[in-house]
Amino acid sequence: MKRIFGISGSLRAESFNASLLRAAVEAAPDDVVVEVHTIRGVPIYDGDLEAREGLPEAVVRLQEALRSAGGMLLVTPEYNNGIPGAFKNTIDWMSRPPAGRDLFRGKPVALMGASPGNFGTTLAQAHWLPVIRTLGMRPWFEGRLMVPRAREVFDGEGKLVDDETRQRLAEFMRGFADFLPSS
């Protein structure tokens, strides 16, 4: 069984990206488990806090989950044409020692995102590339999933209701699963 560490970069209860991550769980092939994680509880990075108390428990839990996963799925919102600060902050914390960068080095990663606008997180996904490169991750470039006009794709309860998007998501998840090393 292949395991994917999935994390949405939004804290909103009705987040389109959290909904997309939940839909990815359902769309994953039978031989894949997508574990849903959150950025909730991760404080703003503070080197003094780290020196005084070490890594926050929320960060340690995320590090442990990523360590045991075969790949990482970043489900990114787009704020002001870029990466949401809280999402980047979580990855910054996760890259801290002692586990730090070794968690990310060589880890397969895929990007997707949903947006109420017409471009479906295109710019945020592009902004993740220098971070992915710096951490030494292994990006899956054969697929990126951008879901524009998310209000038309998800219902009021966050359920994916668009058949075309569901099909694209299933193809995306199968492709990323095939990119992962065998477990």
ZIQUI-V180611 format. One record per residue. RES is the residue in three letters. PHI is phi as a letter, one per 40 degrees, with the letter a starting at -180 (999 if undefined). OMEGA is omega in whole degrees, 0 to 359 (none if undefined). BURIAL is b if it has 9 or more other ideal C-beta (glycine too) atoms within 8 Angstrom, else e. Layout:
# ZIQUI-V180611
RES_PHI_OMEGA_BURIAL, RES_PHI_OMEGA_BURIAL
This chain:
# ZIQUI-V180611
MET_999_178_e, LYS_c_181_b, ARG_b_178_b, ILE_b_174_b, PHE_c_180_b, GLY_b_180_b, ILE_a_177_b, SER_c_182_b, GLY_c_180_b, SER_b_176_b, LEU_c_183_e, ARG_c_178_e, ALA_c_181_e, GLU_b_182_e, SER_c_174_b, PHE_c_182_b, ASN_c_173_b, ALA_c_177_b, SER_c_178_b, LEU_c_178_b, LEU_c_177_b, ARG_c_178_b, ALA_c_178_b, ALA_c_176_b, VAL_d_181_b, GLU_c_185_e, ALA_c_183_b, ALA_c_176_b, PRO_d_183_e, ASP_c_182_e, ASP_c_184_e, VAL_b_172_b, VAL_b_175_e, VAL_b_179_b, GLU_c_183_b, VAL_c_178_b, HIS_b_185_e, THR_b_174_e, ILE_c_181_b, ARG_c_177_e, GLY_g_179_e, VAL_c_181_b, PRO_c_173_b, ILE_c_183_e, TYR_d_179_e, ASP_a_181_e, GLY_d_178_e, ASP_c_177_e, LEU_c_179_b, GLU_c_180_b, ALA_c_183_e, ARG_c_190_e, GLU_b_185_e, GLY_g_181_e, LEU_c_176_b, PRO_c_182_b, GLU_d_180_e, ALA_c_179_b, VAL_c_180_b, VAL_d_178_b, ARG_c_179_e, LEU_c_178_b, GLN_d_181_b, GLU_c_180_e, ALA_c_179_b, LEU_c_181_b, ARG_d_185_e, SER_c_181_e, ALA_c_178_b, GLY_c_180_b, GLY_a_182_b, MET_b_178_b, LEU_b_178_b, LEU_c_181_b, VAL_b_195_b, THR_b_165_b, PRO_c_175_b, GLU_b_178_b, TYR_b_179_b, ASN_f_177_e, ASN_g_180_e, GLY_a_180_b, ILE_c_174_b, PRO_c_183_b, GLY_d_182_e, ALA_c_180_b, PHE_c_178_b, LYS_c_178_b, ASN_d_179_b, THR_c_179_b, ILE_c_177_b, ASP_d_177_b, TRP_c_183_b, MET_c_182_b, SER_c_182_b, ARG_c_177_b, PRO_c_5_e, PRO_c_183_e, ALA_c_173_e, GLY_f_189_b, ARG_c_179_e, ASP_c_177_e, LEU_c_186_b, PHE_c_187_b, ARG_d_179_b, GLY_g_183_e, LYS_c_175_b, PRO_c_182_b, VAL_a_175_b, ALA_b_181_b, LEU_b_169_b, MET_a_179_b, GLY_a_180_b, ALA_b_183_b, SER_a_175_b, PRO_c_181_e, GLY_c_186_e, ASN_c_188_e, PHE_b_170_b, GLY_f_175_b, THR_g_179_b, THR_d_184_b, LEU_c_178_b, ALA_c_179_b, GLN_c_177_b, ALA_c_180_e, HIS_c_177_b, TRP_c_187_b, LEU_d_177_b, PRO_c_179_e, VAL_c_179_b, ILE_d_179_b, ARG_c_181_e, THR_c_180_e, LEU_c_177_b, GLY_g_180_e, MET_c_180_b, ARG_b_184_e, PRO_c_174_b, TRP_c_184_b, PHE_c_180_e, GLU_c_180_e, GLY_a_167_b, ARG_b_179_e, LEU_b_176_b, MET_b_183_b, VAL_b_177_b, PRO_c_177_b, ARG_f_187_b, ALA_c_178_b, ARG_c_179_e, GLU_c_187_e, VAL_c_179_b, PHE_b_176_b, ASP_c_184_e, GLY_c_178_e, GLU_b_177_e, GLY_g_179_b, LYS_c_178_e, LEU_c_184_b, VAL_b_182_e, ASP_c_184_b, ASP_c_180_e, GLU_c_178_e, THR_c_178_b, ARG_d_179_b, GLN_c_178_e, ARG_c_179_b, LEU_c_179_b, ALA_c_178_b, GLU_c_178_b, PHE_c_182_b, MET_c_178_b, ARG_c_179_b, GLY_c_179_b, PHE_c_178_b, ALA_d_179_b, ASP_c_178_e, PHE_c_182_b, LEU_c_175_b, PRO_c_176_e, SER_c_182_e, SER_c_none_e
